[in-house]
Amino acid sequence: MSYVQPIQSSSEFKPTDLDAEDNVRTLANGGVALRQGDITEPTANSLSALLRRVSGNSTREIDTLIGELRDLREKLRSDGDQIHREIVEYAALSQQVMQLSKIISESVKRLPEAPTAAE
């Protein structure tokens, strides 16, 4: 009966790129032996298929998010354009109201004075 032996104890473990390469080499060279029948070893094809599936899902999710962000950007742009147009219209209307108020004020000043009630 063989057991999986850790390469380093957890208290001594300090991961580095060199340690990872050594671990991969040790595993590739059969440094860790498993009894046959205990665990079915995934084949390279099944791992490749799993990675394609996972990366495919992630890629689709990212593409969906990018599409949603583009839609939001376009909505913000159109909303900003609409707000800009409305501000320009409001400023023009406000200017017209100011001119009308000035005309009315000047016209009221030119009116003859009304007789007072005391007379």
Buried (B, 14 or more C-beta within 10 A) or exposed (E): EEEEEEEEEEEEEEEEEEEEEBBEEEEEEEEBEEEEEEEEEEEEEEEEEEEEEEEEEEEEEEEEEEEEEEEEEEEEEEEEEEEEEEEEEEEEEEEEEEEEEEEEEEEEEEEEEEEEEEE
